[in-house]
Amino acid sequence: MNSNSRRFLLLDPLRGAAALAVTLFHCVAVHPHVSESALGRVLLNGWMGVFIFFPISGYCIAAATQRHLRNGIGSFLGRRWRRIYPPYLASVALAVTIGVAALPFNHGSASAFVMPVGAWASVLTLTQVFTSYAGRINPVYWSLCYEEQFYLVMALSLLFTRAQHRTAFLVAISVGALVMNAAGWHLQGFFTDYWIAFAAGIGVYYCVGDRANRRAGLMLLAVCVASAIVLHEVGTFVSLLAASAMLALAPVDGWFATRATRTWLKPAFALGFCSYSLYLIHVPIAGRVVSILLRVGAPVWLCAALGAAVSIACALLYFRWVERPFLVTRAPEVTRSLPSSQVQVSAAVV
């Protein structure tokens, strides 16, 4: 990887794999015989994809803050809002539309969409994890609520003009999160619950993308290792494995990325490019597909295959028509040979 460019192109197929894992999990989780299928039992571990997303996001946001040192907090948060919120709000509208349209076929009730104004406000502002309405409309939104808080913490780090003060702030936040989690001090919806997974990605960035702060990166990774040892949380171990994979892939990033036009690599990069769209819309899309298949007694493998295939197809369209217009295009040199519809910044947020 070219550390001067601060782009990590292989993060795209890695985040694509994470999005696919989460999608497959939701495709089979409702199947009544999933536990009887070997494939189903494997796919039920797809929730771990979220803990691959977090360190990737940590890397990308650390790179983004580095680019905004001169522009300040307003510019950083403005770009994050443009990147995340319009596609998110569109996905809320899509989920509600599909849910309401499916009510007559599912013999369901519209009560799921009848919520107080405050509840809808929490959904529209990505603060529903602080309320009793977390999981409503679309269960995947919870992770975006934490991402929003991660961005705010990273924005606050921009208040420190000196690099050593900025990195010390992030290390202190990470140590504080470890202490809170170890002591059982949990505040509903507060970012410290999942900060360690995010911090693992920041640590990788400082190690391979901003080597002037490599010591801080090693300290952040050490805090993550300590958290995994002390708390024994599966999610933290998954995030550390993802961070380790990122460290291992960094030296060969350019070599692989320049071969992105090879047929066997195209699907992996394409899936990574539309991973945010896939993450946003796969539940309402796959949910309808799987619901139909269950009525005819479809096996687990068919629900997984068709649910994921339809979700990916819709995500490609959603990316093109909804997400892509809000991307800040800075196509790296190694991706110029890709079709223009598949080029985006590798540091785009999950």
LUMVEX-213615 format. One record per atom (N, C-alpha, C): x, y, z; residue in one letter. Coordinates in pm, whole numbers, padded with zeros to 5 digits, always signed. Example, Ala and Ser with C-alpha at 12.3 -4.5 7.8 and 13.67 -1.06 7.14 Angstrom:
+01319-00569+00780A;+01230-00450+00780A;+01320-00330+00780A;+01285-00225+00708S;+01367-00106+00714S;+01290+00003+00787S;
// end
This chain:
+00084-00120+00000M;+00000+00000+00000M;+00087+00124+00000M;+00047+00223-00076N;+00117+00350-00078N;+00073+00433+00041N;+00162+00445+00140S;+00123+00514+00263S;+00100+00660+00241S;+00158+00716+00135N;+00138+00858+00110N;-00003+00887+00060N;-00062+00791-00010S;-00197+00814-00062S;-00304+00792+00044S;-00266+00718+00150R;-00358+00684+00258R;-00484+00614+00206R;-00470+00541+00096R;-00581+00463+00043R;-00548+00316+00058R;-00647+00241+00095F;-00628+00098+00118F;-00735+00028+00036F;-00699-00007-00087L;-00799-00053-00183L;-00857-00190-00148L;-00778-00276-00086L;-00829-00409-00053L;-00932-00408+00060L;-00954-00291+00120L;-01062-00282+00218L;-01198-00300+00151L;-01206-00269+00023D;-01335-00282-00047D;-01382-00427-00051D;-01302-00522-00102P;-01350-00661-00098P;-01368-00713+00044P;-01288-00664+00139L;-01303-00708+00278L;-01436-00663+00335L;-01474-00536+00308R;-01604-00489+00358R;-01718-00554+00280R;-01692-00589+00154G;-01794-00660+00078G;-01823-00796+00138G;-01717-00867+00180A;-01735-00997+00244A;-01812-00983+00374A;-01785-00875+00450A;-01855-00851+00575A;-02004-00826+00550A;-02033-00744+00449A;-02173-00714+00416A;-02246-00840+00370A;-02178-00924+00292L;-02240-01047+00246L;-02268-01141+00363L;-02175-01147+00459A;-02196-01234+00576A;-02319-01191+00655A;-02335-01060+00674V;-02451-01010+00747V;-02579-01038+00669V;-02573-01020+00537T;-02689-01046+00453T;-02732-01193+00461T;-02637-01283+00451L;-02668-01426+00458L;-02724-01464+00595L;-02672-01401+00698F;-02723-01425+00833F;-02872-01392+00840F;-02910-01275+00788H;-03050-01236+00794H;-03137-01320+00700H;-03077-01377+00595C;-03154-01461+00504C;-03195-01594+00568C;-03111-01646+00659V;-03139-01778+00715V;-03187-01775+00860V;-03170-01661+00927A;-03200-01656+01071A;-03345-01689+01102A;-03436-01659+01009V;-03579-01683+01035V;-03625-01819+00986V;-03535-01896+00925H;-03575-02027+00873H;-03602-02122+00989H;-03715-02190+00990P;-03750-02276+01105P;-03657-02396+01123P;-03584-02434+01018H;-03497-02551+01027H;-03350-02514+01010H;-03316-02391+01037V;-03178-02347+01014V;-03078-02424+01100V;-03115-02454+01223S;-03022-02524+01312S;-03000-02669+01272S;-03085-02721+01183E;-03071-02860+01138E;-02981-02870+01016E;-02941-02756+00963S;-02859-02753+00842S;-02717-02711+00878S;-02617-02785+00827A;-02477-02750+00852A;-02447-02613+00793A;-02498-02588+00672L;-02478-02457+00610L;-02544-02348+00693L;-02664-02376+00739G;-02736-02278+00820G;-02662-02242+00946G;-02606-02343+01012R;-02531-02315+01135R;-02408-02229+01108R;-02348-02249+00993V;-02233-02164+00955V;-02278-02022+00929V;-02385-02007+00852L;-02431-01874+00813L;-02487-01796+00933L;-02529-01866+01036L;-02577-01796+01155L;-02467-01717+01225L;-02343-01744+01188N;-02231-01667+01243N;-02204-01540+01163N;-02289-01512+01066G;-02269-01395+00980G;-02280-01263+01052G;-02339-01262+01171W;-02347-01137+01248W;-02208-01082+01278W;-02108-01168+01273M;-01972-01124+01300M;-01922-01024+01196M;-01989-01019+01082G;-01951-00923+00980G;-01952-00780+01030G;-02040-00749+01125V;-02046-00614+01182V;-01912-00579+01247V;-01849-00679+01309F;-01724-00654+01379F;-01604-00656+01284F;-01630-00682+01157I;-01530-00657+01052I;-01550-00515+00999I;-01675-00472+00992F;-01705-00336+00949F;-01640-00232+01041F;-01650-00252+01170F;-01604-00151+01266F;-01456-00115+01248F;-01362-00213+01245P;-01223-00173+01225P;-01195-00113+01088P;-01266-00160+00985I;-01250-00098+00853I;-01292+00048+00860I;-01404+00073+00926S;-01451+00210+00943S;-01350+00292+01022S;-01291+00231+01128G;-01191+00302+01207G;-01074+00346+01123G;-01027+00257+01036Y;-00917+00292+00945Y;-00955+00409+00855Y;-01072+00395+00792C;-01115+00496+00694C;-01139+00632+00757C;-01200+00634+00875I;-01228+00762+00940I;-01101+00826+00993I;-01005+00744+01038A;-00876+00800+01078A;-00808+00867+00959A;-00816+00804+00842A;-00760+00864+00722A;-00834+00993+00686A;-00966+00992+00703A;-01046+01111+00672A;-01011+01228+00763A;-00991+01200+00892T;-00956+01310+00984T;-00820+01368+00948T;-00729+01284+00901Q;-00597+01333+00861Q;-00610+01431+00744Q;-00703+01404+00654R;-00723+01494+00539R;-00793+01623+00578R;-00858+01624+00696H;-00935+01741+00737H;-00866+01822+00847H;-00738+01798+00868L;-00667+01871+00973L;-00672+02022+00952L;-00664+02063+00828R;-00666+02207+00798R;-00807+02261+00783R;-00899+02176+00737N;-01036+02222+00712N;-01122+02230+00837N;-01088+02151+00938G;-01160+02160+01064G;-01278+02066+01078G;-01341+02077+01194I;-01451+01987+01231I;-01571+02000+01137I;-01606+02124+01102G;-01724+02146+01018G;-01714+02074+00886G;-01598+02083+00822S;-01579+02017+00693S;-01586+01866+00709S;-01523+01813+00814F;-01523+01669+00838F;-01665+01617+00859F;-01739+01680+00951L;-01874+01633+00979L;-01968+01654+00860L;-01947+01762+00785G;-02029+01786+00667G;-02014+01676+00564G;-01892+01632+00544R;-01870+01524+00448R;-01925+01392+00500R;-01912+01369+00630R;-01969+01246+00686R;-02120+01247+00670R;-02183+01361+00698W;-02330+01371+00683W;-02370+01342+00540W;-02300+01402+00445R;-02334+01382+00303R;-02315+01237+00262R;-02216+01173+00316R;-02185+01035+00279R;-02285+00936+00339R;-02328+00961+00462I;-02405+00862+00537I;-02555+00888+00534I;-02597+01011+00561Y;-02738+01035+00592Y;-02834+01028+00474Y;-02807+01089+00360P;-02906+01079+00250P;-02937+00934+00211P;-02836+00848+00190P;-02870+00708+00160P;-02942+00640+00276P;-02906+00675+00398Y;-02973+00616+00515Y;-03120+00656+00517Y;-03149+00785+00502L;-03287+00831+00506L;-03369+00770+00392L;-03306+00754+00276A;-03375+00690+00164A;-03406+00544+00196A;-03316+00478+00268S;-03339+00338+00304S;-03453+00325+00405S;-03468+00425+00493V;-03581+00425+00586V;-03712+00430+00509V;-03717+00521+00411A;-03837+00533+00328A;-03864+00404+00252A;-03757+00341+00201L;-03773+00216+00126L;-03824+00105+00217L;-03768+00094+00338A;-03809-00011+00431A;-03956+00004+00469A;-03998+00127+00494V;-04138+00151+00530V;-04229+00119+00413V;-04191+00162+00294T;-04272+00138+00175T;-04290-00012+00149T;-04179-00086+00155I;-04186-00231+00131I;-04267-00299+00242I;-04244-00256+00366G;-04316-00316+00478G;-04466-00296+00468G;-04508-00175+00435V;-04650-00146+00422V;-04710-00220+00304V;-04638-00223+00190A;-04688-00292+00072A;-04705-00441+00095A;-04621-00499+00185A;-04626-00643+00209A;-04731-00683+00312A;-04790-00586+00381L;-04885-00618+00488L;-05001-00708+00443L;-05064-00679+00328P;-05177-00765+00287P;-05135-00910+00262P;-05012-00931+00214F;-04967-01066+00183F;-04921-01141+00308F;-04871-01065+00406N;-04824-01127+00529N;-04930-01133+00638N;-05048-01076+00607H;-05155-01066+00706H;-05103-00998+00833H;-05017-00897+00811G;-04956-00826+00922G;-05036-00705+00965G;-04976-00631+01058S;-05040-00512+01111S;-04949-00390+01091S;-05011-00278+01067A;-04935-00155+01047A;-04885-00097+01179A;-04912-00166+01289S;-04873-00113+01420S;-04722-00099+01433S;-04646-00179+01355A;-04500-00171+01362A;-04450-00035+01316A;-04531+00034+01234F;-04489+00164+01182F;-04557+00280+01254F;-04644+00247+01346V;-04713+00352+01423V;-04634+00375+01551V;-04555+00481+01551M;-04470+00513+01666M;-04489+00659+01703M;-04460+00695+01825P;-04468+00836+01866P;-04372+00922+01784P;-04399+01050+01782V;-04314+01144+01708V;-04169+01135+01756V;-04152+01122+01887G;-04017+01113+01942G;-03943+00991+01892G;-04016+00880+01875A;-03954+00757+01826A;-03909+00775+01682A;-03996+00837+01599W;-03958+00861+01461W;-03840+00959+01454W;-03838+01056+01544A;-03727+01151+01547A;-03596+01078+01578A;-03603+00980+01668S;-03481+00905+01702S;-03433+00821+01583S;-03529+00767+01506V;-03492+00690+01387V;-03427+00781+01284V;-03486+00897+01262L;-03436+00987+01159L;-03305+01053+01197L;-03271+01053+01325T;-03146+01114+01369T;-03043+01010+01413T;-03072+00884+01391L;-02983+00775+01428L;-02948+00777+01578L;-03049+00798+01658T;-03030+00795+01804T;-03123+00693+01869T;-03179+00601+01790Q;-03276+00508+01844Q;-03215+00409+01944Q;-03082+00394+01944V;-03023+00302+02042V;-03034+00356+02184V;-03065+00482+02198F;-03084+00540+02331F;-03228+00526+02378F;-03313+00469+02295T;-03455+00457+02326T;-03496+00310+02328T;-03622+00287+02353S;-03676+00150+02352S;-03716+00108+02211S;-03689+00191+02112Y;-03729+00162+01974Y;-03614+00113+01888Y;-03501+00080+01950A;-03389+00025+01875A;-03431-00104+01806A;-03397-00118+01679G;-03435-00239+01605G;-03561-00224+01524G;-03635-00118+01546R;-03757-00095+01467R;-03720-00046+01328R;-03808-00067+01234I;-03794-00030+01094I;-03692-00120+01025I;-03568-00122+01075N;-03464-00205+01015N;-03362-00240+01124N;-03343-00367+01153P;-03257-00404+01268P;-03110-00369+01249P;-03063-00345+01126V;-02920-00317+01106V;-02883-00174+01142V;-02980-00088+01165Y;-02949+00053+01189Y;-02873+00077+01319Y;-02878-00020+01411W;-02812+00000+01540W;-02663+00031+01523W;-02598-00036+01427S;-02453-00014+01411S;-02423+00125+01359S;-02513+00179+01277L;-02494+00315+01228L;-02508+00417+01341L;-02592+00386+01439C;-02605+00475+01555C;-02472+00487+01628C;-02401+00376+01639Y;-02269+00380+01703Y;-02166+00447+01612Y;-02176+00422+01482E;-02084+00488+01388E;-02096+00640+01401E;-02219+00688+01414E;-02242+00831+01427E;-02166+00887+01547E;-02167+00814+01658Q;-02095+00858+01776Q;-01943+00850+01755Q;-01898+00746+01683F;-01755+00737+01653F;-01709+00859+01575F;-01791+00904+01481Y;-01754+01020+01400Y;-01741+01145+01487Y;-01832+01158+01583L;-01826+01274+01672L;-01699+01274+01756L;-01658+01156+01804V;-01534+01146+01880V;-01415+01183+01791V;-01414+01133+01669M;-01305+01165+01576M;-01304+01313+01541M;-01423+01372+01533A;-01430+01516+01508A;-01369+01594+01624A;-01397+01550+01746L;-01338+01616+01862L;-01186+01606+01862L;-01133+01498+01807S;-00988+01483+01802S;-00923+01592+01716S;-01001+01648+01624L;-00949+01755+01538L;-00926+01884+01615L;-00979+01893+01737L;-00954+02012+01818L;-00808+02019+01863L;-00740+01905+01859F;-00599+01901+01898F;-00513+01926+01775F;-00439+02033+01776T;-00360+02072+01659T;-00231+01992+01646T;-00181+01939+01756R;-00058+01862+01752R;-00090+01713+01746R;-00017+01642+01660A;-00047+01501+01635A;-00037+01419+01763A;+00064+01445+01846Q;+00080+01364+01967Q;-00034+01385+02065Q;-00091+01505+02066H;-00205+01531+02154H;-00331+01462+02099H;-00344+01462+01968R;-00461+01401+01905R;-00459+01250+01926R;-00344+01189+01904T;-00336+01044+01923T;-00348+01005+02071T;-00294+01090+02159A;-00306+01063+02303A;-00452+01066+02345A;-00529+01157+02287F;-00673+01166+02314F;-00742+01036+02275F;-00710+00983+02157L;-00774+00861+02109L;-00733+00739+02192L;-00606+00735+02233V;-00562+00627+02319V;-00633+00634+02454V;-00647+00757+02507A;-00715+00774+02636A;-00861+00731+02627A;-00928+00766+02517I;-01067+00723+02497I;-01074+00570+02496I;-00978+00507+02429S;-00978+00361+02419S;-00954+00296+02554S;-00860+00349+02631V;-00835+00296+02765V;-00959+00315+02852V;-01022+00433+02841G;-01145+00458+02917G;-01255+00361+02881G;-01268+00330+02751A;-01370+00234+02708A;-01340+00096+02765A;-01213+00057+02764L;-01175-00072+02821L;-01209-00079+02970L;-01178+00025+03044V;-01206+00028+03187V;-01356+00021+03212V;-01434+00098+03136M;-01579+00098+03154M;-01638-00040+03126M;-01594-00102+03017N;-01647-00233+02982N;-01606-00339+03083N;-01481-00332+03128A;-01433-00430+03225A;-01506-00417+03359A;-01540-00293+03395A;-01609-00268+03522A;-01760-00287+03511A;-01810-00309+03391G;-01954-00328+03372G;-02033-00200+03375G;-01965-00087+03346W;-02034+00042+03346W;-02090+00068+03207W;-02207+00019+03180H;-02267+00032+03048H;-02378+00137+03051H;-02371+00229+02958L;-02477+00327+02937L;-02548+00291+02808L;-02678+00277+02812Q;-02754+00232+02696Q;-02721+00316+02573Q;-02673+00249+02468G;-02647+00314+02342G;-02517+00392+02334G;-02439+00397+02443F;-02319+00480+02444F;-02208+00413+02364F;-02129+00494+02295F;-02031+00444+02198F;-01923+00355+02258F;-01898+00366+02388T;-01789+00290+02449T;-01809+00139+02439T;-01934+00095+02423D;-01961-00049+02413D;-01886-00111+02295D;-01872-00037+02184Y;-01812-00093+02063Y;-01691-00013+02014Y;-01647+00081+02094W;-01535+00165+02051W;-01408+00084+02027W;-01382-00016+02106I;-01258-00093+02093I;-01246-00153+01953I;-01356-00205+01900A;-01353-00261+01764A;-01318-00154+01663A;-01373-00036+01679F;-01344+00076+01590F;-01199+00120+01606F;-01150+00125+01731A;-01014+00170+01759A;-00911+00077+01698A;-00944-00051+01680A;-00851-00144+01617A;-00816-00096+01477A;-00915-00044+01405G;-00891+00009+01271G;-00808+00135+01273G;-00830+00221+01373I;-00748+00342+01387I;-00603+00301+01409I;-00583+00199+01493G;-00448+00150+01519G;-00380+00102+01392G;-00453+00030+01308V;-00396-00017+01182V;-00358+00102+01094V;-00443+00203+01090Y;-00413+00320+01007Y;-00282+00387+01051Y;-00266+00406+01181Y;-00145+00470+01229Y;-00021+00383+01204Y;-00040+00252+01198C;+00073+00162+01174C;+00116+00159+01027C;+00019+00165+00935V;+00053+00147+00794V;+00021+00267+00706V;-00067+00357+00751G;-00107+00470+00668G;-00052+00603+00715G;-00005+00609+00839D;+00049+00733+00895D;+00160+00694+00993D;+00270+00647+00940R;+00372+00584+01022R;+00443+00681+01116R;+00422+00809+01098A;+00477+00905+01194A;+00413+00885+01331A;+00292+00827+01332N;+00222+00802+01458N;+00210+00652+01484N;+00310+00577+01438R;+00305+00431+01450R;+00301+00387+01596R;+00370+00458+01684R;+00369+00420+01825R;+00228+00426+01882R;+00154+00531+01845A;+00016+00542+01892A;-00068+00428+01836A;-00042+00389+01711G;-00114+00278+01653G;-00091+00148+01728G;+00034+00124+01765L;+00065+00004+01842L;-00001+00007+01978L;-00008+00125+02039M;-00074+00137+02169M;-00223+00108+02156M;-00286+00157+02051L;-00429+00130+02031L;-00453-00019+02010L;-00368-00082+01931L;-00383-00226+01909L;-00359-00304+02038L;-00267-00254+02120A;-00242-00320+02249A;-00364-00312+02339A;-00432-00197+02338V;-00554-00183+02417V;-00661-00281+02368V;-00668-00298+02236C;-00766-00392+02180C;-00734-00535+02221C;-00605-00571+02220V;-00566-00705+02263V;-00601-00724+02411V;-00572-00624+02492A;-00604-00631+02635A;-00754-00649+02656A;-00834-00578+02576S;-00979-00590+02588S;-01025-00731+02555S;-00966-00789+02449A;-01004-00925+02411A;-00968-01025+02520A;-00853-01005+02583I;-00809-01096+02688I;-00894-01082+02814I;-00924-00958+02849V;-00997-00933+02974V;-01145-00968+02962V;-01207-00932+02850L;-01352-00944+02837L;-01398-01072+02767L;-01310-01135+02690H;-01344-01260+02620H;-01468-01244+02532H;-01479-01130+02465E;-01594-01106+02377E;-01561-01150+02235E;-01651-01227+02177V;-01629-01280+02043V;-01612-01166+01942V;-01695-01062+01955G;-01687-00950+01862G;-01551-00884+01861G;-01491-00869+01980T;-01359-00807+01988T;-01254-00894+01921T;-01263-01025+01941F;-01170-01117+01875F;-01184-01109+01723F;-01306-01100+01674V;-01329-01089+01530V;-01268-00960+01477V;-01286-00850+01549S;-01229-00722+01507S;-01077-00727+01505S;-01018-00795+01603L;-00872-00809+01605L;-00824-00894+01487L;-00899-00999+01454L;-00863-01079+01337L;-00872-00995+01210L;-00976-00911+01201A;-00990-00823+01085A;-00875-00725+01078A;-00837-00669+01194A;-00724-00576+01198A;-00595-00646+01158A;-00578-00770+01202S;-00459-00848+01164S;-00456-00872+01013S;-00573-00902+00956A;-00581-00922+00811A;-00546-00794+00737A;-00590-00681+00789M;-00558-00553+00727M;-00407-00527+00731M;-00345-00557+00845L;-00200-00540+00856L;-00126-00631+00758L;-00176-00753+00741A;-00112-00848+00651A;-00131-00810+00504A;-00248-00753+00472L;-00278-00717+00332L;-00212-00587+00289L;-00183-00500+00384A;-00130-00367+00350A;-00007-00372+00260A;+00093-00458+00287P;+00213-00456+00202P;+00187-00500+00058P;+00080-00579+00036V;+00054-00629-00100V;-00068-00561-00162V;-00114-00455-00099D;-00236-00388-00146D;-00225-00343-00291D;-00117-00275-00324G;-00101-00224-00460G;-00093-00335-00562G;-00025-00444-00528W;-00008-00556-00623W;-00142-00617-00658W;-00226-00639-00557F;-00358-00697-00582F;-00450-00598-00652F;-00446-00472-00608A;-00540-00372-00660A;-00518-00346-00807A;-00391-00353-00854T;-00364-00329-00995T;-00418-00442-01082T;-00454-00552-01022R;-00513-00665-01095R;-00664-00671-01079R;-00722-00556-01042A;-00866-00552-01018A;-00949-00576-01142A;-00888-00562-01261T;-00964-00582-01383T;-00977-00730-01418T;-00902-00817-01348R;-00918-00959-01372R;-01059-01004-01333R;-01114-01093-01411T;-01253-01135-01391T;-01278-01185-01250T;-01186-01261-01193W;-01210-01320-01062W;-01206-01218-00949W;-01153-01099-00977L;-01149-00996-00874L;-01263-00895-00886L;-01319-00883-01005K;-01424-00784-01027K;-01541-00798-00930K;-01597-00918-00913P;-01712-00929-00821P;-01680-00887-00679P;-01558-00919-00633A;-01521-00884-00495A;-01514-00734-00477A;-01455-00663-00575F;-01448-00517-00564F;-01585-00455-00582F;-01665-00508-00676A;-01799-00453-00698A;-01885-00467-00573A;-01875-00582-00507L;-01952-00603-00385L;-01907-00506-00276L;-01777-00481-00269G;-01726-00384-00171G;-01774-00244-00200G;-01780-00206-00328F;-01823-00071-00364F;-01967-00045-00322F;-02052-00148-00331C;-02194-00128-00298C;-02228-00181-00159C;-02127-00207-00075S;-02152-00273+00054S;-02240-00190+00147S;-02225-00057+00145Y;-02310+00025+00230Y;-02455+00016+00185Y;-02477+00020+00054S;-02613+00005+00001S;-02669-00132+00038S;-02588-00236+00024L;-02633-00371+00060L;-02669-00378+00207L;-02587-00318+00290Y;-02612-00320+00434Y;-02743-00250+00468Y;-02772-00141+00400L;-02890-00061+00430L;-03020-00129+00389L;-03021-00196+00276I;-03149-00240+00219I;-03171-00391+00218I;-03071-00471+00261H;-03088-00615+00242H;-03199-00674+00329H;-03224-00618+00447V;-03326-00678+00534V;-03466-00667+00472V;-03512-00548+00431P;-03646-00544+00371P;-03655-00620+00239P;-03546-00621+00160I;-03548-00693+00032I;-03545-00844+00054I;-03441-00891+00123A;-03428-01035+00146A;-03544-01088+00230A;-03594-01005+00321G;-03705-01049+00405G;-03827-01089+00324G;-03857-01011+00218R;-03972-01045+00134R;-03944-01170+00052R;-03821-01182+00000V;-03786-01300-00080V;-03795-01426+00005V;-03734-01423+00122V;-03733-01540+00210V;-03873-01574+00258V;-03954-01472+00283S;-04092-01495+00326S;-04169-01576+00221S;-04150-01543+00095I;-04216-01616-00014I;-04163-01759-00021I;-04032-01774-00010L;-03971-01907-00020L;-04014-01998+00095L;-04029-01942+00213L;-04070-02023+00328L;-04210-02078+00311L;-04292-02006+00239R;-04430-02052+00219R;-04436-02177+00133R;-04332-02197+00050V;-04330-02317-00034V;-04231-02420+00020V;-04186-02401+00144G;-04099-02498+00207G;-03959-02505+00152G;-03905-02392+00106A;-03771-02389+00048A;-03665-02423+00154A;-03560-02494+00113P;-03454-02529+00208P;-03369-02408+00244P;-03284-02425+00343V;-03199-02316+00391V;-03110-02261+00280V;-03048-02350+00203W;-02952-02305+00102W;-03019-02219-00003W;-03144-02252-00039L;-03214-02175-00141L;-03251-02037-00088L;-03295-02030+00037C;-03327-01900+00098C;-03203-01812+00103C;-03089-01872+00137A;-02965-01795+00144A;-02924-01747+00006A;-02927-01836-00092A;-02879-01802-00226A;-02968-01698-00293A;-03099-01720-00294L;-03189-01626-00361L;-03201-01495-00284L;-03210-01504-00152G;-03219-01382-00073G;-03099-01293-00093G;-02979-01352-00092A;-02857-01273-00111A;-02846-01222-00254A;-02880-01305-00353A;-02869-01264-00493A;-02959-01145-00525A;-03084-01152-00480V;-03177-01042-00506V;-03133-00916-00431V;-03085-00935-00309S;-03039-00820-00230S;-02920-00751-00297S;-02826-00829-00349I;-02708-00771-00416I;-02749-00698-00543I;-02840-00758-00619A;-02886-00693-00742A;-02952-00559-00710A;-03036-00557-00608C;-03102-00432-00569C;-03002-00332-00512C;-02900-00382-00441A;-02799-00294-00384A;-02718-00225-00493A;-02690-00297-00602L;-02617-00235-00713L;-02697-00119-00772L;-02827-00140-00785L;-02914-00033-00836L;-02924+00081-00735L;-02935+00047-00608Y;-02944+00149-00504Y;-02816+00231-00498Y;-02703+00163-00511F;-02575+00234-00513F;-02570+00334-00629F;-02611+00290-00745R;-02603+00375-00864R;-02698+00494-00856R;-02820+00471-00809W;-02923+00576-00813W;-02933+00659-00685W;-02894+00601-00572V;-02912+00671-00444V;-02780+00706-00377V;-02693+00606-00360E;-02569+00631-00284E;-02463+00706-00363E;-02442+00664-00486R;-02331+00720-00564R;-02333+00871-00579R;-02450+00935-00598P;-02449+01082-00612P;-02394+01155-00489P;-02388+01089-00375F;-02341+01155-00253F;-02196+01120-00218F;-02131+01043-00306L;-01991+01009-00282L;-01901+01123-00325L;-01790+01138-00256V;-01687+01233-00297V;-01587+01154-00378V;-01586+01176-00510T;-01505+01094-00599T;-01362+01140-00602T;-01274+01048-00558R;-01130+01070-00569R;-01071+00936-00612R;-01087+00903-00740A;-01048+00770-00786A;-00898+00752-00783A;-00846+00655-00709P;-00704+00628-00708P;-00654+00580-00843P;-00525+00597-00869E;-00468+00563-00997E;-00491+00416-01032E;-00481+00327-00932V;-00492+00184-00961V;-00632+00143-00997V;-00734+00228-00978T;-00871+00190-01011T;-00918+00256-01139T;-00832+00326-01209R;-00876+00395-01330R;-00915+00298-01439R;-00863+00175-01433S;-00897+00076-01534S;-01029+00008-01509S;-01089+00033-01391L;-01221-00022-01362L;-01327+00057-01435L;-01442-00004-01462P;-01554+00073-01517P;-01589+00189-01427P;-01627+00300-01487S;-01653+00421-01407S;-01760+00399-01303S;-01853+00306-01327S;-01959+00281-01230S;-01908+00209-01107S;-01783+00159-01113Q;-01731+00083-01001Q;-01620+00157-00927Q;-01596+00283-00960V;-01486+00356-00899V;-01537+00446-00788V;-01477+00435-00669Q;-01506+00525-00562Q;-01386+00529-00470Q;-01386+00617-00374V;-01277+00626-00281V;-01273+00501-00196V;-01155+00443-00180S;-01145+00322-00100S;-01166+00351+00047S;-01156+00478+00085A;-01177+00515+00225A;-01321+00557+00252A;-01412+00520+00161A;-01553+00549+00185A;-01597+00474+00309A;-01688+00531+00383V;-01727+00475+00511V;-01823+00360+00492V;-01816+00259+00579V;-01908+00147+00579V;-02048+00192+00612V;
// end
